[in-house]
Structure formats: C-alpha cells, structure tokens
Amino acid sequence: MPEPIGEQWISISNKFHERTQFPNCVGAVDGKHIRCVNPTNSGSIYYNYKKYFSIMLMAVVDSEYCFIHIDVGAYGREGDSTVFKECPFGKKLYTEQLGLPAPKPLPNTQDKPQPFVVIGDEAFGLHKNLLRPFPGRGLDQRKRIFNYRLSRARRYVECAFGILANKWRVLHTPIQVGPDFTDKIVKACCVLHNYVRSRDGFNFEHTLSNTLEEIEFNRRGTGARTQGIDVRDDFADYFMEAGSVPFQYPIVQ
C-alpha cells in the first residue's frame, strides 16, 4: 500500500474538500477491533475493553473510502492513540516526517496558512497535523460547529470499515484462527478492498444523506499540544466565517 507523495496529498485534500467541505484534510483515521482466537498462554493481551479477544486494524482513509495506510496486529487491549503513535504512519506524522505539503491558506482566505491535517476522534492526541473534536458538553456554537464539520468528514473511515466488513464477510464474525494468521487475512481484505473500489468506481453520496443532529464523543483522549490547539482554533474560526456553509447551522439550533 504505497504512501502518497507530493501531488497525491494535494489530490486527496482537494477531493476531501469537494465532498465534505473540510479543507486541507488528507485522511480520516480510526481503529477497528477484529475478533480472533486467543493463542494459548498469551494471557489477556488480546482481550479488549469490549470484552472479547481481538487484534487492531488501524487505518487512514481517503474520501473515496480507500485505505491510504493500514497497520494490523496490535494487541486488542491497546487504545487507539497508543496504537497510532506506534504505527509507522503515526510515528512519521507526529515527528513531521510524513512528507505533507507546506501549509497553505484555507479557501476564500489569503493569510494564516494552515497545515495539512488528518482527522480523528477524541481517542487520538491533538497535533498540528492531527485534529480531533473539542471535548466535553455544553460547548458554544463555534466549537459545536467545528465538531460537526469534523465528524461529517471523519465518517469516511467508519463507512470504509463498514464497506470492508460487508464485502468480506469473514470480518463479521470471530475469525477462527490465531492473531498471526488473522493479520494476513485482514491485510489481504484491505488490499482487495482498494482494488475493488478502484475497479468498480467510487460512490459517496449515500453516506452524506443523513445529518447528525447531536454529536457525542468518548472521552478517551490524551493531552493536546499547543500547536494543535492553535490549528484547531483557526479551523473553528474559519468554519464560522469564510468557510461557513448553510448545512452547519441546524446542528446548533
């Protein structure tokens, strides 16, 4: 699964903006637990918070539901943030070695160039290249609109997991092999998923037909970096001003 370079990042970002109105976004990240058989004498390392044995599929997805990057095989007990920080993509992102394009102004603006970002839920650590929602309840309109806009774009990774499991039904039930063999099965499914999406074309409209009337998040996040806070605030201001769209306002009525 080749890592995007140069203009490929720009192309991914342009399609994300076209389809979700979230600019400078190069992917949505999330983790999925894959059920498997617990190996003999392995203890509870594959036993996750959902109370079953699993390995983790960590994935970054574009706006065509294709996997940009996957990492398979982390212990089920590990949290999303830990797995992402330890996978090759996460290490490069947090150390700014991913080769992302230089920051550029958001559409309809001329100043304050913003970095290209990956978007995730509150399980992930805030960074200038990784945005997550504002935490908590009782948020003001500005923060609620940002959370809505981010979640609307982040749904692509959740939809990609759904498409993957519905196409390759082995992922709907516990896989009756150990973790090592399960890793191979999941990797094969992800590669085949990208091939089928490319062969059959991309259809995205159906995932945008339902509005999100209320957004709640799991409070599993870690501390934020100062630069990430500044970038998130800049995006939140942009969505209230130059990047405002009509569909965002019913969410806060």
C-alpha positions as a LaTeX table, in Angstrom:
\begin{tabular}{lrrr}
\hline
Residue & $x$ (\AA) & $y$ (\AA) & $z$ (\AA) \\
\hline
Met1 & 0.00 & 0.00 & 0.00 \\
Pro2 & 2.23 & 2.84 & $-1.23$ \\
Glu3 & 2.37 & 6.00 & 0.85 \\
Pro4 & 1.15 & 9.12 & $-1.01$ \\
Ile5 & 3.77 & 11.66 & $-2.02$ \\
Gly6 & 3.79 & 15.21 & $-3.36$ \\
Glu7 & 0.80 & 16.00 & $-5.54$ \\
Gln8 & $-1.01$ & 12.86 & $-4.37$ \\
Trp9 & $-1.54$ & 14.51 & $-0.96$ \\
Ile10 & $-2.92$ & 17.59 & $-2.73$ \\
Ser11 & $-5.31$ & 15.44 & $-4.77$ \\
Ile12 & $-6.59$ & 13.66 & $-1.65$ \\
Ser13 & $-7.07$ & 17.00 & 0.09 \\
Asn14 & $-8.95$ & 18.53 & $-2.86$ \\
Lys15 & $-11.37$ & 15.60 & $-3.01$ \\
Phe16 & $-11.96$ & 15.75 & 0.74 \\
His17 & $-12.80$ & 19.44 & 0.47 \\
Glu18 & $-15.07$ & 18.88 & $-2.53$ \\
Arg19 & $-17.05$ & 16.14 & $-0.80$ \\
Thr20 & $-17.02$ & 17.19 & 2.85 \\
Gln21 & $-16.18$ & 20.92 & 2.81 \\
Phe22 & $-13.28$ & 20.22 & 5.18 \\
Pro23 & $-10.16$ & 21.84 & 3.66 \\
Asn24 & $-6.52$ & 20.77 & 3.97 \\
Cys25 & $-7.59$ & 17.26 & 5.06 \\
Val26 & $-5.51$ & 14.33 & 3.81 \\
Gly27 & $-7.25$ & 11.47 & 5.58 \\
Ala28 & $-9.52$ & 10.23 & 8.37 \\
Val29 & $-8.10$ & 7.83 & 10.96 \\
Asp30 & $-9.72$ & 5.28 & 13.25 \\
Gly31 & $-9.20$ & 1.81 & 14.67 \\
Lys32 & $-11.31$ & $-1.33$ & 14.33 \\
His33 & $-11.15$ & $-4.43$ & 16.53 \\
Ile34 & $-11.00$ & $-7.73$ & 14.61 \\
Arg35 & $-12.14$ & $-10.75$ & 16.61 \\
Cys36 & $-9.83$ & $-13.75$ & 16.65 \\
Val37 & $-8.88$ & $-16.82$ & 18.68 \\
Asn38 & $-6.75$ & $-16.11$ & 21.73 \\
Pro39 & $-3.45$ & $-18.02$ & 21.47 \\
Thr40 & $-2.51$ & $-20.49$ & 24.17 \\
Asn41 & $-0.64$ & $-18.99$ & 27.13 \\
Ser42 & $-0.99$ & $-15.43$ & 25.79 \\
Gly43 & $-2.80$ & $-14.15$ & 28.86 \\
Ser44 & $-5.09$ & $-11.16$ & 28.38 \\
Ile45 & $-3.04$ & $-9.13$ & 25.88 \\
Tyr46 & $-5.62$ & $-9.68$ & 23.13 \\
Tyr47 & $-8.59$ & $-9.04$ & 25.47 \\
Asn48 & $-10.04$ & $-5.61$ & 24.71 \\
Tyr49 & $-12.33$ & $-3.19$ & 26.53 \\
Lys50 & $-15.29$ & $-4.67$ & 24.61 \\
Lys51 & $-14.66$ & $-7.95$ & 26.48 \\
Tyr52 & $-13.54$ & $-10.17$ & 23.59 \\
Phe53 & $-10.23$ & $-11.24$ & 22.03 \\
Ser54 & $-9.09$ & $-9.14$ & 19.10 \\
Ile55 & $-6.33$ & $-7.54$ & 17.12 \\
Met56 & $-6.44$ & $-3.93$ & 15.98 \\
Leu57 & $-6.80$ & $-2.65$ & 12.43 \\
Met58 & $-5.63$ & 0.97 & 12.42 \\
Ala59 & $-6.46$ & 2.72 & 9.16 \\
Val60 & $-6.22$ & 6.08 & 7.43 \\
Val61 & $-8.85$ & 6.50 & 4.70 \\
Asp62 & $-9.36$ & 8.98 & 1.85 \\
Ser63 & $-12.66$ & 10.46 & 0.63 \\
Glu64 & $-13.18$ & 7.53 & $-1.77$ \\
Tyr65 & $-13.22$ & 5.00 & 1.10 \\
Cys66 & $-9.82$ & 3.64 & 0.08 \\
Phe67 & $-7.14$ & 2.84 & 2.63 \\
Ile68 & $-4.12$ & 5.16 & 2.47 \\
His69 & $-2.39$ & 3.31 & 5.27 \\
Ile70 & $-3.16$ & 0.31 & 7.47 \\
Asp71 & $-1.44$ & $-1.17$ & 10.50 \\
Val72 & $-2.62$ & $-4.61$ & 11.61 \\
Gly73 & $-1.78$ & $-6.76$ & 14.61 \\
Ala74 & $-1.64$ & $-4.53$ & 17.69 \\
Tyr75 & $-2.94$ & $-6.14$ & 20.87 \\
Gly76 & $-6.66$ & $-5.75$ & 21.47 \\
Arg77 & $-6.13$ & $-4.20$ & 24.89 \\
Glu78 & $-4.25$ & $-1.21$ & 23.43 \\
Gly79 & $-6.06$ & 2.08 & 22.90 \\
Asp80 & $-6.38$ & 3.80 & 19.53 \\
Ser81 & $-4.00$ & 6.60 & 20.49 \\
Thr82 & $-1.26$ & 4.20 & 21.60 \\
Val83 & $-1.56$ & 2.03 & 18.50 \\
Phe84 & $-1.49$ & 5.03 & 16.18 \\
Lys85 & 1.55 & 6.59 & 17.84 \\
Glu86 & 3.47 & 3.30 & 17.46 \\
Cys87 & 2.50 & 2.53 & 13.85 \\
Pro88 & 4.76 & 3.77 & 11.00 \\
Phe89 & 2.25 & 6.35 & 9.75 \\
Gly90 & 1.67 & 7.77 & 13.21 \\
Lys91 & 5.36 & 7.99 & 14.02 \\
Lys92 & 6.02 & 9.91 & 10.81 \\
Leu93 & 3.06 & 12.23 & 11.39 \\
Tyr94 & 3.96 & 13.12 & 14.99 \\
Thr95 & 7.62 & 13.67 & 14.06 \\
Glu96 & 6.64 & 15.66 & 10.93 \\
Gln97 & 8.34 & 13.21 & 8.54 \\
Leu98 & 5.27 & 12.26 & 6.53 \\
Gly99 & 6.16 & 14.47 & 3.57 \\
Leu100 & 2.97 & 16.52 & 3.70 \\
Pro101 & 2.82 & 19.65 & 1.51 \\
Ala102 & 3.69 & 23.02 & 3.00 \\
Pro103 & 0.85 & 24.83 & 4.82 \\
Lys104 & $-1.45$ & 26.87 & 2.60 \\
Pro105 & $-4.31$ & 29.34 & 3.26 \\
Leu106 & $-7.76$ & 27.85 & 3.58 \\
Pro107 & $-10.21$ & 28.52 & 0.70 \\
Asn108 & $-11.51$ & 32.11 & 0.50 \\
Thr109 & $-8.70$ & 33.36 & 2.72 \\
Gln110 & $-5.38$ & 34.99 & 1.93 \\
Asp111 & $-3.46$ & 34.89 & 5.20 \\
Lys112 & $-2.59$ & 32.45 & 8.00 \\
Pro113 & $-1.50$ & 29.35 & 6.02 \\
Gln114 & $-2.75$ & 26.18 & 7.73 \\
Pro115 & $-1.06$ & 22.77 & 7.79 \\
Phe116 & $-2.49$ & 19.71 & 6.10 \\
Val117 & $-4.19$ & 17.51 & 8.66 \\
Val118 & $-5.51$ & 14.04 & 9.40 \\
Ile119 & $-8.79$ & 13.99 & 11.36 \\
Gly120 & $-9.79$ & 11.59 & 14.13 \\
Asp121 & $-11.99$ & 11.27 & 17.19 \\
Glu122 & $-11.10$ & 12.08 & 20.79 \\
Ala123 & $-9.10$ & 8.87 & 21.17 \\
Phe124 & $-6.21$ & 10.49 & 19.31 \\
Gly125 & $-3.66$ & 13.01 & 20.55 \\
Leu126 & $-4.08$ & 16.54 & 19.24 \\
His127 & $-1.24$ & 17.69 & 16.99 \\
Lys128 & $-0.85$ & 20.42 & 14.41 \\
Asn129 & $-1.25$ & 17.71 & 11.73 \\
Leu130 & $-3.97$ & 15.73 & 13.54 \\
Leu131 & $-7.24$ & 17.35 & 14.58 \\
Arg132 & $-9.80$ & 15.90 & 16.97 \\
Pro133 & $-13.07$ & 17.35 & 18.33 \\
Phe134 & $-13.38$ & 19.79 & 21.20 \\
Pro135 & $-14.13$ & 17.63 & 24.26 \\
Gly136 & $-16.95$ & 17.93 & 26.75 \\
Arg137 & $-20.56$ & 19.03 & 26.81 \\
Gly138 & $-22.11$ & 22.47 & 26.92 \\
Leu139 & $-19.91$ & 23.71 & 24.07 \\
Asp140 & $-20.52$ & 27.07 & 22.45 \\
Gln141 & $-21.76$ & 27.40 & 18.87 \\
Arg142 & $-18.28$ & 27.78 & 17.40 \\
Lys143 & $-17.00$ & 24.56 & 18.96 \\
Arg144 & $-20.14$ & 22.60 & 18.16 \\
Ile145 & $-19.95$ & 23.61 & 14.51 \\
Phe146 & $-16.29$ & 22.59 & 14.36 \\
Asn147 & $-17.13$ & 19.21 & 15.91 \\
Tyr148 & $-19.97$ & 18.72 & 13.43 \\
Arg149 & $-17.83$ & 19.61 & 10.42 \\
Leu150 & $-15.01$ & 17.34 & 11.60 \\
Ser151 & $-17.33$ & 14.43 & 12.36 \\
Arg152 & $-19.04$ & 14.76 & 8.99 \\
Ala153 & $-15.67$ & 14.29 & 7.30 \\
Arg154 & $-14.45$ & 11.65 & 9.75 \\
Arg155 & $-17.39$ & 9.37 & 8.88 \\
Tyr156 & $-15.49$ & 8.27 & 5.81 \\
Val157 & $-13.25$ & 5.98 & 7.82 \\
Glu158 & $-16.21$ & 4.46 & 9.67 \\
Cys159 & $-18.02$ & 3.92 & 6.37 \\
Ala160 & $-14.88$ & 2.34 & 4.90 \\
Phe161 & $-14.82$ & $-0.19$ & 7.76 \\
Gly162 & $-18.49$ & $-0.96$ & 7.10 \\
Ile163 & $-17.90$ & $-1.45$ & 3.36 \\
Leu164 & $-14.88$ & $-3.65$ & 4.11 \\
Ala165 & $-16.79$ & $-5.92$ & 6.51 \\
Asn166 & $-19.87$ & $-6.17$ & 4.28 \\
Lys167 & $-17.76$ & $-7.11$ & 1.27 \\
Trp168 & $-15.52$ & $-9.59$ & 3.09 \\
Arg169 & $-17.97$ & $-11.28$ & 5.47 \\
Val170 & $-15.23$ & $-13.12$ & 7.33 \\
Leu171 & $-14.83$ & $-9.87$ & 9.30 \\
His172 & $-18.43$ & $-10.02$ & 10.56 \\
Thr173 & $-17.75$ & $-12.94$ & 12.88 \\
Pro174 & $-14.82$ & $-14.06$ & 15.05 \\
Ile175 & $-12.07$ & $-15.38$ & 12.79 \\
Gln176 & $-11.29$ & $-18.92$ & 13.90 \\
Val177 & $-7.51$ & $-18.65$ & 13.67 \\
Gly178 & $-4.79$ & $-17.11$ & 15.82 \\
Pro179 & $-3.61$ & $-13.48$ & 15.66 \\
Asp180 & $-0.70$ & $-14.06$ & 13.24 \\
Phe181 & $-2.89$ & $-15.67$ & 10.59 \\
Thr182 & $-5.65$ & $-13.14$ & 11.27 \\
Asp183 & $-3.14$ & $-10.37$ & 10.43 \\
Lys184 & $-2.64$ & $-11.84$ & 6.97 \\
Ile185 & $-6.37$ & $-12.24$ & 6.36 \\
Val186 & $-7.09$ & $-8.62$ & 7.33 \\
Lys187 & $-4.24$ & $-7.25$ & 5.20 \\
Ala188 & $-5.47$ & $-9.25$ & 2.20 \\
Cys189 & $-9.02$ & $-7.95$ & 2.71 \\
Cys190 & $-7.80$ & $-4.34$ & 2.82 \\
Val191 & $-5.74$ & $-4.68$ & $-0.36$ \\
Leu192 & $-8.66$ & $-6.36$ & $-2.14$ \\
His193 & $-10.97$ & $-3.62$ & $-0.83$ \\
Asn194 & $-8.82$ & $-0.93$ & $-2.50$ \\
Tyr195 & $-8.69$ & $-2.93$ & $-5.73$ \\
Val196 & $-12.48$ & $-3.40$ & $-5.85$ \\
Arg197 & $-13.12$ & 0.29 & $-5.06$ \\
Ser198 & $-10.79$ & 1.28 & $-7.90$ \\
Arg199 & $-12.27$ & $-1.25$ & $-10.33$ \\
Asp200 & $-15.95$ & $-0.55$ & $-9.60$ \\
Gly201 & $-15.76$ & 3.21 & $-9.08$ \\
Phe202 & $-16.49$ & 5.36 & $-6.08$ \\
Asn203 & $-19.91$ & 6.25 & $-4.73$ \\
Phe204 & $-20.05$ & 8.57 & $-1.75$ \\
Glu205 & $-23.40$ & 10.37 & $-1.83$ \\
His206 & $-25.25$ & 7.79 & 0.29 \\
Thr207 & $-23.10$ & 8.48 & 3.34 \\
Leu208 & $-23.97$ & 12.18 & 3.33 \\
Ser209 & $-27.75$ & 11.80 & 3.21 \\
Asn210 & $-28.26$ & 11.87 & 6.98 \\
Thr211 & $-27.47$ & 14.87 & 9.15 \\
Leu212 & $-26.01$ & 14.47 & 12.61 \\
Glu213 & $-28.47$ & 16.12 & 14.99 \\
Glu214 & $-26.37$ & 15.58 & 18.07 \\
Ile215 & $-22.73$ & 14.59 & 18.40 \\
Glu216 & $-21.27$ & 12.83 & 21.42 \\
Phe217 & $-17.77$ & 11.51 & 21.81 \\
Asn218 & $-15.91$ & 9.06 & 24.03 \\
Arg219 & $-13.60$ & 10.93 & 26.35 \\
Arg220 & $-10.54$ & 8.74 & 25.81 \\
Gly221 & $-8.17$ & 11.41 & 24.53 \\
Thr222 & $-4.76$ & 12.46 & 25.79 \\
Gly223 & $-3.18$ & 15.88 & 26.33 \\
Ala224 & $-3.02$ & 18.38 & 23.50 \\
Arg225 & $-0.01$ & 20.11 & 22.05 \\
Thr226 & $-0.05$ & 23.89 & 21.89 \\
Gln227 & 0.35 & 24.00 & 18.12 \\
Gly228 & $-2.55$ & 21.57 & 17.69 \\
Ile229 & $-4.77$ & 23.77 & 19.85 \\
Asp230 & $-3.90$ & 26.81 & 17.73 \\
Val231 & $-4.61$ & 24.98 & 14.45 \\
Arg232 & $-7.93$ & 23.65 & 15.74 \\
Asp233 & $-8.94$ & 27.14 & 16.87 \\
Asp234 & $-8.02$ & 28.54 & 13.43 \\
Phe235 & $-10.16$ & 25.93 & 11.69 \\
Ala236 & $-13.05$ & 26.61 & 14.10 \\
Asp237 & $-12.85$ & 30.34 & 13.32 \\
Tyr238 & $-12.72$ & 29.58 & 9.60 \\
Phe239 & $-15.90$ & 27.47 & 9.77 \\
Met240 & $-17.68$ & 30.39 & 11.43 \\
Glu241 & $-16.56$ & 32.93 & 8.82 \\
Ala242 & $-15.04$ & 32.34 & 5.36 \\
Gly243 & $-15.69$ & 28.58 & 5.44 \\
Ser244 & $-19.28$ & 28.76 & 6.70 \\
Val245 & $-21.84$ & 26.60 & 4.85 \\
Pro246 & $-25.65$ & 26.62 & 5.24 \\
Phe247 & $-25.98$ & 22.99 & 6.33 \\
Gln248 & $-23.92$ & 23.53 & 9.51 \\
Tyr249 & $-26.41$ & 25.75 & 11.32 \\
Pro250 & $-29.36$ & 23.43 & 12.04 \\
Ile251 & $-26.95$ & 21.49 & 14.23 \\
Val252 & $-26.84$ & 24.31 & 16.77 \\
Gln253 & $-30.48$ & 25.43 & 16.80 \\
\hline
\end{tabular}
